[in-house]
């Protein structure tokens, strides 16, 4: 399951999330973007506010921790029992229902 934050030209910002936990995750990404000064959309999708893969990974880590704090689990991350267990190596290995990595860019050197 994935969520997103989208905006069509001259329209409102939409949080697209099938669960409350994913909504909290996406709201965290909005907060991260506001903290660096702007919501940056590309082809209608909010971009991660990090300027390096390390920062992007940390942003995902913090968003997943917020999500976990609401509902006590992260879909696709079995065996996580505490927000402290949500770390970048765990996120790097997360896959969608088709087995595709959710965050392949986190493994790239940039």
Buried (B, 14 or more C-beta within 10 A) or exposed (E): EBBBBBBEEEEEEBBEBEBEBBBBBBBBBBBBBEEEEEBEBEEEEBBBBBEEBEBBBBBBBBBBBBBBEBEEEBBBBEEBEEBEEBBBEBBBBBEEEEEEBBBEEBEEEE
